[in-house]
Each structure stands twice: as C-alpha cells, then as structure tokens.
Amino acid sequence: MDRVNATTPSASSADDPARAAFAALRSPEGEQLLAELRDHDPADELATATRLRRTHPAELVSAALGQARLRQRAAVKFGAEDAYRMYFTPNGVEQATRTSVAAHRAARFAGLGVRSVADLCCGIGGDAIALARAGIAVLAVDRDPLTAEVARANAEALGLGELIEVRCADVTEIDTAPYDAVFVDPARRGGRGRIFDPEAYSPPLSWATAAALKAPRAALKIAPGIPHEAIGPEAEAEWISDGGDVKEAVLWYGEGFAPGSFRATLLPSGATLSAPAPLPAPPVGPVGRYLYEPDGAVIRAHLVADLVERCGGRLVDETIAYITSDEPYSSPYVAGYRITDELPFSMKRLKALLRERQIGVLTVKKRGSAVEPEELRRRMKLSGPGSATVFLTRVAGAPTMLIGHPLG
C-alpha cells in the first residue's frame, strides 16, 4: 500500500516551491503574463524571457513560460478554448484523458441515469470536467496537493466549481457509498516511464477492481495493451479509438453493462461494435480483390473475427489482422483498399514497379514486417504524378507486398 501513499498531503504551500509558483500564476500579475504568452513562439523563448524579466519577477516569468508550453501541448487534447483557460502539470498533460474520450465515457454514465460520481485519481480534472458537463456531480480526489489544486483551479476556470468538489486525499480512504458510480484512473507512469504491469499501477489494478465492484456502477481506465486474461469476467471491456488512434481501454462494471463482453468504439463517429465473447478463429485464404485494415480498437478488442464474418471474407495470414474478400465491403470499422498487385517481398521489384507506374506519393503500411516505412520510401526514389499504397505483410506465412488504392 506504500505505492498509494507515496505522497502525503501537506497543509501549506509555503515550503513547496511548485505550489508557490502555481499560486503566483493565479495572481492578477500571473494571469496577465499567461494571457500575453498565449501565442508566443517557443523558438523565441529566450528573448521573451529576457524581455519579461525586466518588469516581472524571474521566478514568475519561468513559471508562466512553463505553463504556456503546457497549454500549447494540452490544446491537442482539450481544444484551444479550454486549454488556454486551464492549468496543467507535465504529468497532467501526459496522462489526462482526451476531451472526446472523456465526453464519451461521461455520456455512457449519464445515459444510465448516473447523477454523482467519485472520480478517484482525478489528476488535473479532465474526466471530472467531462462528467460535470454531462450534468453529473463529481467528487474529484487526488493524493498530490499540487495536482488537486490544479484540478480545483480548472473546475473554477471552466465555471464548473458548483458541480466538482476536489479533495486532496488518499483514494483508498474515500467512502464511495454515497455516489451513484465510481471512476478510477490509476497512475500508469512512474519514475522510469510507462508501467506495463497492472499490479504496479498506483493504485494497483486489483485494488481498483475491488473498488469498482463495490459500487452500483463503475468505470476503470486502463492501458489499451492490457492482456485480455487480466480482465475479470465481471467487466465489460471497451477499447476506444479517436481519429483512428487507439487511446485507451475502459472496464465497465454494474447495472447497464454486459459482463464478459468486448466492445470497440470509434470516435468521433461513436460507432461501436461489440460481441458477448470472442468468435472462433476466422478462416485464412488467398488475397482477393479487396483488402481491409481494421481499426486498432477492433484489433485490441479481438473483434477481427466478427468483421471477417460480416464481410464474408478471410484473413491473409492467421497471425495478421488484414482481411481480404472478393467483393467490396463498407464499414466504419475498416479502411478498404482495392488490390492491384501481390508480389513476393523484393525492394528491387517494388522500385521497378513504382517507377513504371510513375508513383510519386507512396503510403506504406505494415503488419508482420520489420521494414521501416521511411527507409523504404527513401530507397524507392519516388517520382511521378501517381499515388499508391503498399502493404508489407505476410500472406500464408510468406513475406509479401500488396499494392493498391483506397476505396472511395
């Protein structure tokens, strides 16, 4: 339990330089500096710092520049309108949930009538903000005093202070019984970087699962690469991608969810594919006229076999998540391509074919190949008005190149 209690809340920020610097940023002078730095170019930071230090304390200028950099990074996750009103810590930017994903999760809770949530390990408050915007009252808890102060400041900055109560405390000591649901987002980074062992999360996955099972409903945010065998039968497991990139996995517990099922959700469309249990291994066969690349969330959720069944196709190799068929198939869960060529792997043959067809723009995709796309493009010496996509993969175990063009 020491991992959970690694940081003990302190009563004052007087002996904490980071908290003192944050308090200075929230002063009128600090807010003025941050407003001035909104559009500053990081490449000009030295000159900017020199200029600002003529009229402001050096410590405040350093803190403001650091916060300006964090806001610029955060705009990708939170959008510029929110990010430039919020406050961040380096870990907070790194670990915060993207707004679109947090809003999706909040909508699932709200759709089941959840009106209050205990947000444990709230970080800088990204999920608490999404929950509050869905009309849900939130108790946001974090053990780190600075992080809790940042979360509180963010709730106030976005006009959500009435719905979000922030508490600096050990999450293992929080009574969640008064709340309709629990959300747990364990820390998955440590002093040495990303943590892959779920029991090394802070708090450990076993504690988070136990906390979730005590609540009427619960959601537990986990890394998308979690082994399926680490997921208990009580959970509905959902993998979420945004713009084609897998962002996270969520384990859902309680009334309204489907224990033991697997789900893939694609944002921003909201398309969702689910199955009560994995299907048997799909058939494998020769490459047809069409190739389909499943979304990463579908692959993580082990739902490729479901798509194979839906399109009446087959895999090109039993270990590769590329689907092929002889007839076109349209689905939000796959990107489709018309295949024009199937060749044994050969840089020389590929270069000759691309030169013959005057291919100047080449998209390289790979699964089951060690070749780096940038290295391949460099060696091809591309020239011409045409474009194509090449798949470096295995077909029936043999290294293969498939050349084609996107459908639609």
N, C-alpha and C positions, 0 to 999 in steps of 0.2 A: 504494500500500500504506500510505500515511500514515494513511488513514482507519481502518485496522485497528489501528494502533499509536498512536492518539491519546492513550491513557493508558498510562503506564509504571508497572508495579507498584513500590511503594516498600517498603522493608524494615520500616518502623516507622510507627505511627500517631501518634507524638509530635508531628509537625509537620502533622498532618491533623486539623482540628477535627471534621470529620464522623465520622471513625473514632474519635476520642477520645470523642465524645458517645455513639457506639454502644457502645463498651466500658463506659462508665458505666452505660448502660441494662442491661447484663448483670450488673452487680454486684448483690449482695443488696438494696441500697437501691433500685436502679433497678427490679429485678423487683417489689419491694414497691409502688413507685409505679405501675407498669403494672397490677398487679392491682387497685389501688384505683381506677384510671381506666377500668376495663373498661366500665362502664355510664354513664360521665359524659356529660352533655348538652353538646355543643359550644356551645350558646347560652349556657351558664353558664361558659364557659372563663375569662373574665377573673376572675370571683370565685373559681373553682377555683385558678387560678394564684396569686392573691394569698394564698389560704389555705395552699397547699402551700409557698410560698416562705418561710413563717415557720419551717419545720422542715427544708427541703431546699435545696440549692444552686440558685440561679436557673437555671443552665445545664442542670442535670439535669431540673428541672421543665419547661423549654421542650422538651427532647428527649423527655421522656415524653409530654407533651401531643401533640407532633407524631406520635409513634409510635402513640398511642391513636387519633388521627384516621385514620392509615393502616390500622390494624387494622379499624376500623369500615368503611372502604371495601372492604377486602380480603375481608370476610365474604361479600360477594356472590359473589365468585369461588371462595373456598376453603371457605366454610361457617364458621360461628362457632366450632365446636370446634377447627378447625385454626388459623384466623386469629388467635385470641386467644392462641395459643401461639407463633406465628411472629413474624418481624421483617420489616420492609419498608422500601424506599426509595420516594420518589414515583414515579420511573420504573419501579421494580419492580412496583408495584401496577398501573400503567397498562399495562405490556407483558406481564405474566405471563399464562400460559395459564389459562383457567378449568379447575377441577379435573375437571369432567365430560369436557371435551375432551382433557385430558392423559391421563386414565384410558383413554379410548377408544384413543388412539394407543399407549399402553403395552400395552394388551390385544392390539392387532394385532401388535406386536413379539413379545410373549410367546407368542402363538398360533403363531408361526413358529419357536419354539424359541430365540429370541434370549436369551442369558444375560448379556451385557455390552454396554453402550452408552457411547460417548463423546459426551457432551452438550456441544456447543460453543456458546458464548454462552449460558450457563445462566441468567443473571440471578439472581433471588433463589431459584431452585431449584424452581419449580413442577413442571416436567416431570421433573426428577430425582426428586422425591418420588413422582410417579405411577409412574415406571419402577421405583423401589425397592419400592414397594408391590406391584408385579406380580412381585416376586422377581428383578429384574434388577439386577446390579451396575453402578454408574454412575461414570464419571469426569466430573465437572461442572467446566467450565472457563469462566472469565470474566476479561477483562483488567483490570477495575476492582477495586482492592483492597477497597473498602468492600462492593461487591456480592458479591465472593467470600466475605468474612467473614459477610455476612448469609446467604448460601446455606449456609455451613457451620453457622451457628447454627440454621438451620431444620432441617437434617438431624438435628442433635443433639436439638432440641426435640421432634421427632416420633419419636424413637427409631430413626432410620434411619442413624445415623452409621457403622455397620458396612458398609452397602451403598453409601454415597455418599462418594467421595473428591472433595474440592473443591480445585481448583488455580487459583491466580491466574497467568494466563499469556496470551500471545498465541495465539489458536486456530490461527493459520497455522503455528505451530511445534510443534503437537502431533502425535505419531506415533499414528495411529489403527489401525495394523495389528493390534495385539493384541486388538481389540474386534470382537464379532460384528456390530455395527451402529454407525452414526453418526447423530446427530440434530443439526441445525443450525437455530438460530433467530436469524437476523441482526437487528440493531437496525434498526427501520424508523421511528425518530424521531430528529430532530436538534435543533439549537438553535432552528430555526424551525418545529418541529412535525413533522407526519407527512411521511414521504418516500414519494413515489409512483414514482420511477424505481428499478427493481430494481437497477440498477448503482450507485445511490447508497446502497444498504443498507450496513451495516457488520457483517461483510464483504460485498462485492458479491455479487450473485446468481451471477455467473459463477464466482467462487471457491468459493462454497458448493456449486454444482452439481458442479464438478470434485472437490471433497472427497467428495461423496456417491457419485460414480461409481467412486471408488477402493475403496469399502467393499463387503463382501458384501451388506449391506442398508443402506438409509439412508432417513431422512425429513427433509424440508426444509420448515420452516414459512414461509409467505409470506402476503402480504395477499390477502384474498379477491377484490379487484378487479383482480388481475394479468391483463393481456391474455393470451388463450389462445395467441397467436403467440409469447409469451415463454417458453412451456413446451416444452422439448425432447421429442422422440419417445421418449426413454429412460424418461420418468417416467409413472407412474400418478398422475393428478391427482384429489384428493379435496377437496370443499368440505363443511364441517361447519357445521350449524346447531344451536343449543341453545334449546329453547323457542320455535322459530320465528325466531330471530335468527341470521343468518349470522355466525359467529365467526372463522373462518379457513379457509385452504386449506393443504393439505399435498401435497408432491410425494414420492412413494414410489419408491424405486429398488431393484433387485436381485431376488433369487430370492423367489418367492411373490407378486410384484406383477404387474400387467398393463400393460406399457409402451404408451403411446399411448392408454390408456383414460381415461374420465372417470367420476367417482363423486360422488354426493350422499349424505351420511349425516345422519340426523336424530336428535338426542339430545333427551330421554333414552331414546327407544324403541330406538335402534340400527338402525332401518330404513335400508337402504342400497339405492340404485338406481345401476346402472352400465351403461355401453354402451362397446363397443370403439372406437367412433368416432361423431361426430355424425351423426344421421339427416338426410335431405334436409328442406328447409323444409316445415313442415306446411301442410295446406290452410287456407284462410280462408273464412269463411262467415257467414251471419246469426246473430244471437243466438238461442239455443234457450231451453228452459225452465230450464236449469241453467247456472251459471257456476262455474268452478273457478279458484282462486287458488293457483298452485304455490308450494311452499316456496322461500324465497330460495336455498337451496343447490342446488336443482334448476335454478333460473334461471341461477345463476352457472356451473354445470357444463354449461350448454347442453343440458339433457336434457328441455326442454319438449316437443320433438317426440316423444320417447319416450312421454310421458304422453298426448299427443294421440292417438297410435296405439293406446295401451292402452284409452282410453275411447271410441274411435270418434268423437271429436269434431273440433273445428276451432278455430282462433284467431278472435277477433272482429276482429283487425286484424293485418296482417303484422308490425307493429313492436311489438305489445303482448302481454305474456305472460299474457293471460287466455284460458282455454279454455272453450268452450261445447259443450253437447250437448243432445240432445232426451230422453235417458234419464238417470236418476241414476247416478252413479258414485262408489264409495267407495274411497279410497286414503289411506294415511298421508302421501302426498306433496302432497296438495292439501287446501285448505279449500273445501267445496262450499256453494253457495247456490242457492235456488230464486228465479228472477227473476219478479217480478210486473209490472214496468213498464220500458219502454225509451222514453226521451224525448230529443229534441234538447236540448243544454245550454241551460238557462234558469233563472236564480236565481228569477225570479218564478213560473214554473210549478212548480218544486220546492217553493217555500214554500207555494203553494196546495195542492199535493197532500198535503204533510205536515200542514197544518192540517186538511184534510178528513178525514184518517185518524187524527187525534189522536196524532201521533207525538211523544213527549216525549224519547225516547232515540234518537239517530242516530249510527250508526257510519259514518265517512266513509273510504273507501279510494280511492286514485287511482293511475293509471298513465297517463302521457301528458297530464296536465293541470297547468296552472300554479296552479290554485286551491289555497289553503291550507285544510286541513280545519277548523282552529279559526276562521278567518274565515267559512267557510261556515256552521258551526254558529251562530256569533254572529248572522249575518244571518237565519237561519231563525226565530229567536224561538220555539224549540220549547216545546210544551206538550201534555200529554196522557199517557194510560197506555200507549200503544203504543210499539213499537220497530221499527227498520228499519235496513238497511244500504244506503248509496248508493255506487255506483262511478262516479267521474268518470274518463272514459277516452275513447278514440276507437274508433269502430266503422266499419270501411271508410274510415278517414281523417277522419270527421266527429266533432266533439266531442259526446259522448253521456253521458247519465245513465242508469244501470241501477239499479233499486231492487229489493231482495229481502230474503230472510231466510236465516240459516244452516241448512243441513241438519242434522238430528239434534240 
